[in-house]
């Protein structure tokens, strides 16, 4: 693991997460008992897989100190008010732009998916926050900084984005999941959106808190803001990615030079 930490991270992240999701995929198709408490419990592994993989690899590499260094980004909150506004309002701007583009292109947009009961809504929000934070511990807390040690931000982001999109692959076979309807479009969206995460992460000098907040806000507002077509959403993400590359450059995708602290 010390020699190939990134490779081991992805092997574990995919393995743990897919072990958690595949039974649910089979259940959605009537092959396994989808409503079984065991199936639901195992499903948690899908969300926590990236975080568990990162913790395992760091533990094997550097022990307790390594794990503490991995998680300290979650406590990096002194980054300036503007970045909190970006993390919360940025997703709204992206989704509203997608909504407008959906109407202009005369596409079919997704409807809002908000639980009717307040308790279910709060539960859904907390689940999103916990699962998205777990993802970011892996993708941006471990993979991105390690890749940026050897590659520029552009190349590192493409690697993270491509593998992040492939990580979602079982969802393509999950009955009723939006990715099942247009998987290629969603894969493009995920890769393109990775540039926003890198820009935010590098600009805040490694604040996992801010990228987790952005990720959570994007999914929460994505359920609240209707009428966004996957195609329009992908186009908006691609345009944003191109703008970030042109404005901030491929070296760091930020005006602040990224320095990896092991």
Phi, psi and omega per residue, in radians:
X1 nan -0.578 -3.128
X2 -1.175 -0.516 -3.102
X3 -1.423 -0.663 -3.115
X4 -2.259 1.130 -3.059
X5 -1.093 -0.699 -3.102
X6 -1.180 -0.735 3.114
X7 -1.077 -0.781 3.135
X8 -1.151 -0.649 3.098
X9 -1.020 -0.841 -3.093
X10 -1.209 -0.634 3.080
X11 -1.055 -0.784 -3.139
X12 -1.246 -0.728 -3.124
X13 -1.064 -0.828 3.122
X14 -1.159 -0.770 -3.087
X15 -1.094 -0.873 -3.121
X16 -1.110 -0.823 -3.085
X17 -1.150 -0.764 -3.098
X18 -1.227 -0.584 3.036
X19 -1.055 -0.610 3.129
X20 -1.311 -0.564 -3.029
X21 -1.653 -0.601 -3.049
X22 -0.991 -0.720 3.069
X23 -1.032 -0.630 3.096
X24 -1.191 -0.656 3.089
X25 -1.086 -0.794 3.112
X26 -1.117 -0.652 3.119
X27 -1.151 -0.631 3.137
X28 -1.150 -0.325 3.132
X29 -1.847 0.219 3.054
X30 1.364 0.216 -3.114
X31 -1.515 -0.640 3.069
X32 -2.155 2.819 -3.137
X33 -1.237 1.668 -3.024
X34 -1.035 -0.610 -3.079
X35 -1.494 0.047 3.133
X36 -1.104 2.324 3.102
X37 -0.988 -0.591 3.129
X38 -1.133 -0.747 3.115
X39 -1.093 -0.741 3.137
X40 -1.134 -0.678 -3.139
X41 -1.185 -0.771 3.121
X42 -1.091 -0.545 -3.122
X43 -1.044 -0.388 3.119
X44 -1.069 -0.503 -3.109
X45 -1.055 -0.494 -3.135
X46 -1.040 -0.801 -3.093
X47 -1.316 -0.677 -3.050
X48 -1.533 -0.096 -3.102
X49 -0.927 -0.885 -3.136
X50 -1.046 -0.726 3.139
X51 -1.173 -0.774 3.129
X52 -1.071 -0.741 3.137
X53 -1.073 -0.778 3.141
X54 -1.113 -0.736 3.132
X55 -1.123 -0.761 -3.135
X56 -1.071 -0.825 -3.112
X57 -1.146 -0.772 3.129
X58 -1.139 -0.640 3.110
X59 -1.107 -0.741 3.128
X60 -1.215 -0.549 -3.097
X61 -1.406 -0.836 -2.985
X62 -2.375 0.161 3.081
X63 1.223 -2.631 -3.057
X64 -1.059 -0.661 -3.133
X65 -1.099 -0.690 3.125
X66 -1.098 -0.733 3.130
X67 -1.148 -0.695 3.107
X68 -1.100 -0.712 3.103
X69 -1.123 -0.637 3.122
X70 -1.092 -0.761 -3.000
X71 -1.550 -0.185 -3.074
X72 -1.161 -0.358 3.088
X73 -1.108 -0.411 3.107
X74 -1.238 -0.330 -3.136
X75 -1.744 0.027 -3.117
X76 -1.438 1.526 -3.045
X77 -1.889 -0.244 3.129
X78 -1.466 1.376 -3.069
X79 -2.185 -0.003 -3.129
X80 1.717 2.458 -3.091
X81 -1.026 -0.628 -3.068
X82 -1.010 -0.600 -3.103
X83 -1.307 -0.497 3.025
X84 -1.195 -0.669 3.091
X85 -1.137 -0.694 3.095
X86 -1.093 -0.765 -3.074
X87 -1.165 -0.570 -3.092
X88 -1.653 -0.758 -3.079
X89 -1.525 -0.430 3.116
X90 -0.982 -0.848 3.100
X91 -1.024 -0.658 3.123
X92 -1.111 -0.766 -3.141
X93 -1.089 -0.739 3.141
X94 -1.121 -0.762 -3.112
X95 -1.225 -0.690 3.112
X96 -1.159 -0.689 3.074
X97 -1.071 -0.706 3.075
X98 -1.124 -0.649 3.110
X99 -1.115 -0.793 3.124
X100 -1.119 -0.790 -3.131
X101 -1.127 -0.598 3.094
X102 -1.060 -0.743 3.128
X103 -1.212 -0.726 -3.124
X104 -1.125 -0.618 -3.114
X105 -1.590 0.016 3.135
X106 0.973 0.839 3.118
X107 -1.748 2.930 3.100
X108 -1.631 2.115 -3.106
X109 -1.684 2.742 3.114
X110 -1.294 2.616 3.100
X111 -1.510 2.833 3.116
X112 -1.161 2.570 -3.127
X113 -2.235 1.293 -3.076
X114 -1.923 2.179 3.084
X115 -1.025 2.402 -3.063
X116 -1.280 -0.618 -3.101
X117 -1.496 2.345 -3.124
X118 -0.958 -0.691 -3.137
X119 -1.108 -0.741 3.120
X120 -1.155 -0.625 3.120
X121 -1.130 -0.828 3.130
X122 -1.086 -0.728 3.120
X123 -1.079 -0.744 3.135
X124 -1.117 -0.736 3.134
X125 -1.102 -0.791 3.140
X126 -1.121 -0.668 3.117
X127 -1.113 -0.752 3.113
X128 -1.068 -0.807 -3.109
X129 -1.077 -0.804 -3.113
X130 -1.168 -0.767 -3.101
X131 -1.218 -0.714 3.139
X132 -1.203 -0.629 3.068
X133 -1.117 -0.721 3.095
X134 -1.062 -0.750 3.090
X135 -1.032 -0.818 -3.052
X136 -1.175 -0.517 3.051
X137 -1.024 -0.631 3.119
X138 -1.435 -0.981 -3.003
X139 -1.185 -0.907 -3.093
X140 -1.708 -0.432 3.132
X141 -1.365 -0.605 -3.104
X142 -1.952 -1.050 -2.977
X143 -1.116 -0.907 -3.056
X144 -1.043 -0.907 -3.137
X145 -1.101 -0.611 3.104
X146 -1.164 -0.712 3.131
X147 -1.209 -0.566 3.139
X148 -1.282 -0.154 3.025
X149 -1.212 -0.514 -3.067
X150 -2.018 -0.301 -3.076
X151 -2.220 2.769 3.018
X152 -1.263 2.966 -3.043
X153 -1.072 -0.624 3.141
X154 -1.083 -0.891 -3.120
X155 -1.145 -0.744 3.138
X156 -1.080 -0.698 3.140
X157 -1.164 -0.693 3.111
X158 -1.101 -0.716 3.125
X159 -1.129 -0.847 3.132
X160 -1.080 -0.770 -3.101
X161 -1.121 -0.765 3.141
X162 -1.113 -0.787 -3.127
X163 -1.249 -0.594 3.070
X164 -1.101 -0.713 3.124
X165 -1.164 -0.721 3.133
X166 -1.172 -0.524 3.088
X167 -1.012 -0.531 3.139
X168 -1.395 -0.032 -2.988
X169 -0.893 -0.759 3.132
X170 -1.009 -0.456 3.138
X171 -1.136 -0.406 3.097
X172 -1.079 -0.510 -3.084
X173 -1.750 0.044 3.123
X174 -1.486 2.009 -3.084
X175 -0.992 2.225 3.099
X176 1.577 -0.155 3.129
X177 -1.341 2.421 -3.120
X178 -0.988 -0.549 -3.125
X179 -1.180 -0.387 -3.130
X180 -1.197 -0.397 -3.071
X181 -1.479 -0.621 -3.124
X182 -2.561 1.218 -3.039
X183 -1.048 -0.736 -3.101
X184 -1.092 -0.718 3.131
X185 -1.095 -0.743 3.129
X186 -1.165 -0.687 3.107
X187 -1.060 -0.737 3.112
X188 -1.102 -0.737 3.126
X189 -1.034 -0.777 -3.093
X190 -1.135 -0.787 3.128
X191 -1.089 -0.801 -3.125
X192 -1.131 -0.716 -3.121
X193 -1.164 -0.359 3.131
X194 -1.031 -0.487 -3.139
X195 -1.192 -0.583 3.082
X196 -1.149 -0.738 -3.135
X197 -1.119 -0.748 3.120
X198 -1.114 -0.793 3.107
X199 -0.993 -0.799 -3.124
X200 -1.184 -0.734 -3.117
X201 -1.161 -0.827 -3.124
X202 -1.226 -0.625 -3.132
X203 -1.195 -0.455 3.115
X204 -1.760 0.221 3.123
X205 0.960 0.751 2.991
X206 1.615 0.587 3.115
X207 -1.472 1.786 3.054
X208 -1.153 -0.532 3.130
X209 -1.008 -0.766 -3.080
X210 -1.263 -0.704 3.132
X211 -1.227 -0.583 3.074
X212 -1.173 -0.670 3.096
X213 -1.129 -0.753 3.107
X214 -1.090 -0.810 -3.125
X215 -1.054 -0.794 -3.127
X216 -1.158 -0.764 3.135
X217 -1.084 -0.667 -3.134
X218 -1.095 -0.754 -3.128
X219 -1.299 -0.632 3.127
X220 -1.187 -0.871 3.131
X221 -1.206 -0.457 3.078
X222 -1.094 -0.525 3.093
X223 -1.437 -0.397 -3.075
X224 -1.609 -0.484 -3.092
X225 -1.738 1.899 -3.073
X226 -1.475 3.030 2.986
X227 1.358 0.435 3.119
X228 -1.874 2.029 3.111
X229 -1.346 2.483 3.073
X230 -0.984 -0.632 3.127
X231 -1.157 -0.807 3.127
X232 -1.111 -0.702 3.124
X233 -1.094 -0.721 3.117
X234 -1.133 -0.734 3.133
X235 -1.091 -0.751 3.118
X236 -1.074 -0.774 3.134
X237 -1.104 -0.678 3.121
X238 -1.139 -0.746 3.121
X239 -1.105 -0.776 3.122
X240 -1.068 -0.746 3.136
X241 -1.068 -0.772 3.136
X242 -1.102 -0.742 3.122
X243 -1.073 -0.770 -3.134
X244 -1.096 -0.711 3.130
X245 -1.138 -0.774 -3.110
X246 -1.188 -0.673 -3.072
X247 -1.391 -0.749 -2.995
X248 -1.817 -0.218 3.083
X249 1.503 2.696 -3.059
X250 -1.362 -0.306 -3.073
X251 -1.153 -0.854 -3.086
X252 -2.182 -0.236 -3.020
X253 0.895 0.604 -3.109
X254 -2.923 2.685 3.060
X255 -1.347 -0.193 3.098
X256 -1.790 2.259 3.141
X257 -1.177 2.233 -3.132
X258 -1.368 2.193 3.095
X259 -2.091 2.100 -3.124
X260 -1.387 2.216 3.090
X261 -1.952 1.966 -3.070
X262 -1.447 nan nan
